[in-house]
Amino acid sequence: MKILVIRNDRLGDFMLAWPALALLRKNMPKAHIAVLVPSYTQPLAEACPYIDEVVVDPKHGSDLRSAWTLAKLIKHKNFDTAITLFSRLDTALAVWLAGITRRYAPATKIAQIFYNRRITQRRSRSEKPEYEYNLDLARTFLAEQGVVKPKAVKPPYLVFKPKATAGLERKFRKAHQIPAKRKLVFVHAGHGGSAVNLSLGQYASLIHKLAVHKKLYFVLSAGPGEEIQVQRLSSLLVKEAHSVYISDQGLLDFAKHLPFCDVFISGSTGPLHIAGALNCRTAAFYPRRLSSTALRWQTINDADRRLAFEPPAGSAENDMSAIDLAAAAAEIKARFLR
């Protein structure tokens, strides 16, 4: 059986597809599993242990043109099943044009007319985590294959072989002159714009409150395009021991640095969900907006390894200034930095 799983939107969304991919692999070990992703998530897709093939979405102009181009690309691969975790008109049309026999997708948007296995999901209500909605689609497919009680999967979903990260922490500490006994707190203030985030002043205030714990060292991480922002945050930290880490060697290299952090702090963004897939300890800040809640975009690490903070009830849903940073810092320290 050849299965094409489609999650061709943002980085964080793709990382939240990993439990579904793990479920498919564990319960159909002989199946050929491919994923359709945009080019910028390709390196992480290639590192995913549940995937046999990565197909890069050739998004090209209009929906019709993109659909035709993609259909030609996947038709000769002879997929018999497509599981679309995020439905988009061009990909829906493409899997239909490619003649894929079983086509699964949420029963939403006009794109659903091109699928013959539609699952009712009310994702806009944000009643459960995004990764659970993805798992529901995988479970529906497995049930049709006779796997009624699939074997469960659990974190971590991304694990690097020891030789892939050998000596990396030592080299990193040496390059940034970080004492060996200092705990590493990664703070990623940048975000892809998909959710409201803390201000730089708030991140600086949070770091200041955490820095009372003298054994901490803060790593201000940033990706391409976030250099100015992270330097501004650095300028707000006068006494706190910290350094700036610009990840300019790609997503996979960035991911290899996260297993040795003691806690990863950020807003709801792609790097947060990479940390979750690695089962790192995470502390995340979310708005209360229905489409962006802490429940909907919950990370995929173990429950005891994640913290989530959002504006309290009664405040404006996007008012991140309403979050009590002193209480957040106290909880982060109590849970992860004793």
C-alpha positions as CSV (number, residue, x, y, z in Angstrom):
1,M,0.0,0.0,0.0
2,K,1.2,3.5,-0.9
3,I,0.0,6.3,1.3
4,L,0.4,10.0,0.7
5,V,0.0,12.2,3.8
6,I,-0.5,15.9,3.0
7,R,0.4,18.7,5.4
8,N,1.8,21.4,3.2
9,D,1.3,24.5,5.2
10,R,3.4,25.9,8.1
11,L,6.3,24.3,10.1
12,G,4.4,24.0,13.3
13,D,1.4,22.4,11.6
14,F,3.7,19.8,10.0
15,M,5.3,18.9,13.3
16,L,1.8,18.3,14.8
17,A,1.3,15.7,12.1
18,W,4.1,13.5,13.5
19,P,1.9,11.5,15.9
20,A,-0.4,10.6,13.0
21,L,2.6,9.6,10.9
22,A,4.0,7.5,13.8
23,L,0.6,5.8,14.2
24,L,0.4,4.9,10.6
25,R,4.0,3.5,10.6
26,K,3.5,1.5,13.8
27,N,0.3,-0.1,12.6
28,M,1.2,-0.5,8.9
29,P,4.9,-1.3,9.1
30,K,5.0,-2.6,5.5
31,A,3.2,0.4,3.9
32,H,5.0,3.0,1.8
33,I,4.4,6.3,3.5
34,A,5.1,9.6,1.7
35,V,4.4,13.2,2.8
36,L,3.7,16.2,0.7
37,V,5.3,19.3,2.3
38,P,6.5,22.7,1.2
39,S,10.2,23.0,0.4
40,Y,11.2,24.8,3.7
41,T,10.0,21.9,5.9
42,Q,11.6,19.3,3.6
43,P,14.8,18.9,5.8
44,L,12.7,17.9,8.8
45,A,10.5,15.7,6.8
46,E,13.6,13.8,5.6
47,A,14.6,13.3,9.2
48,C,11.2,11.8,10.2
49,P,11.7,8.1,10.9
50,Y,8.1,7.3,9.9
51,I,8.4,8.5,6.3
52,D,9.7,6.6,3.2
53,E,9.4,9.4,0.7
54,V,9.2,13.2,0.8
55,V,7.3,15.0,-2.0
56,V,7.9,18.7,-2.3
57,D,4.8,20.7,-3.1
58,P,5.5,22.5,-6.5
59,K,3.0,25.3,-5.6
60,H,2.9,27.3,-8.8
61,G,0.7,30.3,-9.4
62,S,-3.1,29.8,-9.3
63,D,-4.9,27.0,-7.6
64,L,-5.7,25.4,-11.0
65,R,-2.2,25.6,-12.2
66,S,-0.8,24.3,-8.9
67,A,-3.2,21.4,-8.9
68,W,-2.3,20.4,-12.5
69,T,1.4,20.5,-11.7
70,L,1.1,18.5,-8.5
71,A,-1.2,16.0,-10.2
72,K,1.4,15.3,-12.8
73,L,4.0,14.9,-10.2
74,I,2.2,12.4,-8.0
75,K,0.2,10.5,-10.7
76,H,3.1,8.3,-11.7
77,K,3.9,7.4,-8.1
78,N,0.7,5.3,-8.0
79,F,-0.5,6.2,-4.5
80,D,-3.7,4.4,-3.6
81,T,-4.4,6.5,-0.5
82,A,-4.2,10.2,0.2
83,I,-4.8,11.5,3.8
84,T,-5.1,15.2,3.7
85,L,-4.6,16.7,7.1
86,F,-5.1,20.3,5.9
87,S,-7.5,20.7,3.1
88,R,-6.7,23.2,0.3
89,L,-8.4,23.5,-3.0
90,D,-5.3,22.9,-5.2
91,T,-4.2,19.8,-3.4
92,A,-7.7,18.4,-3.2
93,L,-8.1,18.8,-7.0
94,A,-4.6,17.3,-7.5
95,V,-5.3,14.1,-5.7
96,W,-8.5,13.7,-7.6
97,L,-6.8,14.4,-10.9
98,A,-4.1,11.9,-10.0
99,G,-6.7,9.2,-9.7
100,I,-5.8,8.2,-6.1
101,T,-8.5,5.7,-5.1
102,R,-9.0,6.5,-1.4
103,R,-9.0,10.2,-0.6
104,Y,-9.4,11.2,3.1
105,A,-9.9,14.8,4.4
106,P,-11.9,16.8,6.9
107,A,-15.4,17.6,5.6
108,T,-14.8,21.3,5.4
109,K,-14.5,24.0,2.7
110,I,-15.5,23.5,-0.9
111,A,-12.4,21.3,-1.4
112,Q,-14.2,18.4,0.3
113,I,-16.1,17.6,-3.0
114,F,-12.9,16.1,-4.4
115,Y,-12.6,13.6,-1.5
116,N,-14.5,10.3,-1.1
117,R,-13.7,9.7,2.5
118,R,-14.8,12.8,4.4
119,I,-14.5,13.0,8.2
120,T,-16.6,15.6,10.1
121,Q,-14.3,17.7,12.2
122,R,-15.1,21.1,13.8
123,R,-11.5,22.4,14.1
124,S,-12.7,26.0,14.2
125,R,-14.2,25.2,17.6
126,S,-10.7,24.2,19.0
127,E,-12.2,21.6,21.2
128,K,-9.0,19.5,21.2
129,P,-5.4,19.7,20.1
130,E,-4.6,19.9,16.4
131,Y,-2.6,16.7,16.5
132,E,-5.6,14.9,17.8
133,Y,-7.6,16.0,14.8
134,N,-4.8,14.6,12.6
135,L,-4.8,11.3,14.6
136,D,-8.6,11.0,14.0
137,L,-8.0,11.0,10.2
138,A,-5.3,8.4,10.6
139,R,-7.5,6.2,12.8
140,T,-10.4,6.4,10.4
141,F,-8.1,5.1,7.6
142,L,-6.7,2.4,9.8
143,A,-10.2,1.3,10.8
144,E,-11.1,0.8,7.2
145,Q,-8.0,-1.4,6.9
146,G,-9.3,-3.6,9.7
147,V,-7.1,-2.0,12.4
148,V,-9.9,-1.2,14.8
149,K,-7.7,-0.9,17.9
150,P,-4.4,0.6,16.7
151,K,-1.2,0.3,18.7
152,A,-0.6,3.6,20.5
153,V,2.3,5.9,20.0
154,K,4.0,8.3,22.4
155,P,6.8,10.9,22.6
156,P,9.5,11.5,21.6
157,Y,8.6,11.6,17.9
158,L,11.9,13.0,16.8
159,V,15.2,11.4,18.1
160,F,18.7,12.0,16.8
161,K,21.2,9.2,16.7
162,P,24.1,9.8,19.2
163,K,26.6,10.2,16.4
164,A,24.5,13.0,14.8
165,T,24.8,15.2,17.9
166,A,28.1,13.9,19.4
167,G,30.0,16.7,21.1
168,L,27.5,19.3,19.9
169,E,26.7,20.6,23.4
170,R,30.3,20.8,24.3
171,K,31.1,22.8,21.1
172,F,28.1,25.1,21.7
173,R,29.1,25.9,25.2
174,K,32.6,26.5,24.2
175,A,31.6,28.8,21.3
176,H,29.3,30.8,23.6
177,Q,31.6,30.6,26.7
178,I,28.9,29.0,28.8
179,P,30.1,27.4,32.0
180,A,29.4,23.6,32.1
181,K,27.3,23.8,35.3
182,R,24.9,26.4,34.0
183,K,21.4,25.2,33.0
184,L,20.5,26.3,29.4
185,V,17.2,28.1,28.9
186,F,16.4,28.7,25.2
187,V,14.2,31.7,24.6
188,H,12.8,32.0,21.0
189,A,11.1,35.4,20.8
190,G,10.5,35.3,17.0
191,H,7.5,33.8,15.4
192,G,6.0,33.2,11.9
193,G,3.1,35.6,12.5
194,S,0.5,32.9,12.9
195,A,-0.2,33.8,16.5
196,V,0.1,36.8,18.8
197,N,3.3,36.7,20.9
198,L,4.8,38.4,23.9
199,S,6.5,41.7,23.3
200,L,10.3,41.9,23.5
201,G,9.9,43.8,26.8
202,Q,7.8,41.0,28.2
203,Y,10.4,38.4,27.2
204,A,13.1,40.5,28.9
205,S,10.9,40.8,32.0
206,L,10.4,37.1,32.1
207,I,14.1,36.4,31.7
208,H,14.8,38.9,34.5
209,K,12.4,37.1,36.8
210,L,13.9,33.7,35.9
211,A,17.5,34.9,36.3
212,V,17.0,35.1,40.1
213,H,18.0,31.5,39.7
214,K,21.8,32.1,39.5
215,K,22.6,28.8,37.8
216,L,20.8,29.7,34.5
217,Y,22.2,30.8,31.2
218,F,19.8,32.2,28.5
219,V,20.2,31.4,24.8
220,L,18.3,33.8,22.7
221,S,17.7,31.8,19.6
222,A,16.5,33.2,16.2
223,G,16.1,32.0,12.7
224,P,16.7,33.9,9.4
225,G,15.0,37.2,9.3
226,E,14.8,37.4,13.1
227,E,18.3,38.8,13.7
228,I,17.3,42.4,14.4
229,Q,14.6,41.3,16.8
230,V,16.9,39.0,18.8
231,Q,19.6,41.7,19.0
232,R,17.0,44.1,20.4
233,L,16.0,41.6,23.0
234,S,19.7,41.1,23.9
235,S,20.1,44.9,24.4
236,L,17.3,44.8,27.0
237,L,19.3,42.3,29.2
238,V,21.9,44.1,31.2
239,K,22.8,41.7,34.0
240,E,21.4,38.4,32.8
241,A,24.0,35.9,31.5
242,H,23.0,35.2,27.9
243,S,24.2,34.9,24.3
244,V,22.5,35.1,20.9
245,Y,22.3,32.0,18.7
246,I,21.4,32.7,15.1
247,S,20.3,29.5,13.5
248,D,21.7,30.0,9.9
249,Q,22.4,26.3,9.1
250,G,18.9,25.2,8.5
251,L,16.0,23.8,10.5
252,L,17.6,20.4,11.1
253,D,20.8,21.9,12.6
254,F,18.6,24.1,14.8
255,A,16.7,21.0,16.0
256,K,19.9,19.2,16.9
257,H,20.7,21.9,19.4
258,L,17.4,21.6,21.3
259,P,17.9,18.3,23.1
260,F,20.4,19.7,25.5
261,C,18.3,22.7,26.6
262,D,16.7,22.5,30.0
263,V,13.6,24.4,28.9
264,F,12.5,26.0,25.6
265,I,10.4,29.1,25.9
266,S,8.5,30.8,23.1
267,G,5.2,31.8,21.6
268,S,3.1,29.4,19.5
269,T,5.5,29.0,16.6
270,G,7.3,26.3,14.5
271,P,10.4,26.0,16.7
272,L,8.2,25.4,19.7
273,H,6.7,22.4,18.0
274,I,10.1,21.0,17.0
275,A,11.0,21.1,20.7
276,G,7.8,19.3,21.5
277,A,8.5,16.6,19.0
278,L,11.9,16.1,20.7
279,N,10.1,15.8,24.1
280,C,12.0,18.8,25.4
281,R,10.5,20.7,28.4
282,T,8.5,23.6,26.9
283,A,6.9,26.8,28.3
284,A,4.7,28.5,25.7
285,F,2.7,31.7,25.5
286,Y,-0.6,31.7,23.6
287,P,-3.4,34.2,23.0
288,R,-6.9,33.3,24.1
289,R,-8.3,33.7,20.5
290,L,-10.4,30.6,19.7
291,S,-8.3,29.6,16.6
292,S,-5.0,30.0,18.6
293,T,-5.6,28.7,22.0
294,A,-3.2,26.7,24.2
295,L,-5.4,23.6,23.8
296,R,-5.7,23.8,20.0
297,W,-1.9,24.2,19.5
298,Q,-0.7,22.1,22.4
299,T,2.7,20.6,21.9
300,I,3.3,16.9,21.4
301,N,5.7,16.3,24.3
302,D,4.6,14.5,27.4
303,A,2.1,16.3,29.6
304,D,4.5,16.7,32.5
305,R,7.1,18.3,30.2
306,R,4.9,21.2,28.9
307,L,3.5,24.4,30.4
308,A,1.2,26.8,28.6
309,F,0.2,30.4,29.5
310,E,-2.5,32.6,28.1
311,P,-4.4,35.8,29.0
312,P,-6.9,35.2,31.9
313,A,-10.6,35.0,31.4
314,G,-12.1,38.5,31.3
315,S,-9.2,40.0,29.4
316,A,-9.1,40.7,25.7
317,E,-8.3,37.5,23.8
318,N,-5.2,39.0,22.2
319,D,-4.0,41.0,25.3
320,M,-0.8,39.2,26.0
321,S,0.1,42.0,28.6
322,A,-2.6,40.5,30.8
323,I,-0.5,37.4,31.4
324,D,1.1,37.4,34.9
325,L,4.8,36.9,34.0
326,A,5.8,36.7,37.7
327,A,3.4,33.7,38.2
328,A,4.6,32.2,34.9
329,A,8.3,32.5,35.9
330,A,7.5,30.9,39.3
331,E,5.8,28.0,37.6
332,I,8.6,27.5,35.1
333,K,11.2,27.4,37.9
334,A,9.1,25.1,40.1
335,R,8.4,22.6,37.3
336,F,11.6,22.7,35.3
337,L,14.5,24.6,36.9
338,R,14.8,23.4,40.5
